[in-house]
């Protein structure tokens, strides 16, 4: 936050206050929500392993993603993914397979 505040020409405290005024939340909470939203997108649209999704969305590991995702969504990442797979086989149209392009 200190580096961002310097870039914006503000003190860290002023940056946090203005961010909260503009968004209704703290920078850290906003970032956390964005990371979980990205994880949901990847779970819905890819067959990437949970470990890889954890890294891509900034959660660091599958365990960390599972913990925060389950707290937020009330289901595990795999259960969430299964609800979007329907009758399609893994890797079907629009669903890149782990290690594939996309």
VMD Tcl script that draws the C-alpha trace (Angstrom):
set ca {
  {0.00 0.00 0.00}
  {2.84 2.38 0.77}
  {4.22 2.10 -2.76}
  {0.78 2.61 -4.34}
  {0.15 5.57 -2.05}
  {3.48 7.15 -3.03}
  {2.64 6.65 -6.71}
  {-0.73 8.35 -6.14}
  {0.90 11.15 -4.15}
  {-1.06 10.26 -1.01}
  {-0.32 8.90 2.42}
  {-1.24 5.23 2.89}
  {-3.98 6.24 5.32}
  {-5.49 8.73 2.86}
  {-5.32 6.18 0.06}
  {-7.17 3.59 2.15}
  {-9.76 6.16 3.22}
  {-10.40 7.33 -0.35}
  {-10.47 3.78 -1.65}
  {-13.09 2.90 0.97}
  {-15.13 5.98 0.08}
  {-15.07 5.03 -3.60}
  {-15.65 1.28 -3.27}
  {-17.22 0.71 0.13}
  {-14.48 -1.71 1.12}
  {-10.79 -1.90 1.96}
  {-8.14 -2.48 -0.72}
  {-7.31 -5.91 0.71}
  {-10.95 -7.01 0.82}
  {-11.49 -5.72 -2.73}
  {-8.46 -7.67 -3.95}
  {-9.68 -10.81 -2.17}
  {-13.11 -10.53 -3.84}
  {-11.47 -10.03 -7.26}
  {-9.29 -13.11 -6.76}
  {-12.30 -15.23 -5.84}
  {-14.22 -13.91 -8.86}
  {-11.31 -14.91 -11.12}
  {-11.23 -18.36 -9.51}
  {-14.96 -18.77 -10.21}
  {-14.43 -17.78 -13.86}
  {-11.62 -20.31 -14.25}
  {-13.60 -23.05 -12.53}
  {-16.58 -22.40 -14.80}
  {-14.68 -22.18 -18.07}
  {-11.60 -24.43 -17.81}
  {-10.50 -27.84 -16.65}
  {-7.31 -26.47 -15.11}
  {-6.20 -28.19 -11.90}
  {-7.23 -26.43 -8.67}
  {-3.53 -25.93 -7.78}
  {-2.99 -24.05 -11.03}
  {-6.14 -21.95 -10.54}
  {-4.96 -21.07 -7.03}
  {-1.73 -19.70 -8.45}
  {-3.37 -17.92 -11.41}
  {-5.87 -16.05 -9.27}
  {-3.29 -15.02 -6.68}
  {-4.32 -17.38 -3.89}
  {-0.95 -19.12 -4.00}
  {-1.98 -22.73 -3.44}
  {-4.88 -25.13 -3.84}
  {-5.29 -25.32 -0.06}
  {-5.54 -21.57 0.30}
  {-8.00 -21.38 -2.60}
  {-10.12 -24.19 -1.13}
  {-10.24 -22.49 2.26}
  {-11.26 -19.05 1.01}
  {-13.51 -20.29 -1.79}
  {-15.43 -22.61 0.53}
  {-15.85 -19.82 3.09}
  {-17.12 -17.46 0.41}
  {-19.23 -19.74 -1.80}
  {-20.29 -22.37 0.72}
  {-19.02 -25.18 -1.54}
  {-15.61 -26.48 -2.47}
  {-14.04 -25.39 -5.75}
  {-14.55 -28.90 -7.20}
  {-18.23 -28.96 -6.23}
  {-18.63 -25.52 -7.78}
  {-16.93 -26.71 -10.97}
  {-19.13 -29.82 -11.19}
  {-22.24 -27.65 -11.15}
  {-21.03 -26.06 -14.42}
  {-19.93 -29.24 -16.17}
  {-23.39 -30.72 -16.71}
  {-23.35 -33.64 -19.13}
  {-20.36 -32.35 -21.09}
  {-17.20 -34.43 -21.01}
  {-14.13 -32.64 -19.60}
  {-12.38 -30.65 -22.29}
  {-15.57 -30.17 -24.31}
  {-16.25 -27.09 -26.46}
  {-14.98 -23.89 -24.90}
  {-13.37 -25.78 -22.05}
  {-9.59 -25.89 -22.36}
  {-7.95 -28.95 -20.90}
  {-5.15 -28.46 -18.39}
  {-1.95 -27.84 -20.26}
  {-3.83 -26.92 -23.42}
  {-4.13 -23.54 -25.08}
  {-6.23 -20.89 -23.45}
}
mol new
graphics top color blue
foreach p $ca { graphics top sphere $p radius 0.5 }
foreach p [lrange $ca 0 end-1] q [lrange $ca 1 end] { graphics top cylinder $p $q radius 0.2 }
display resetview
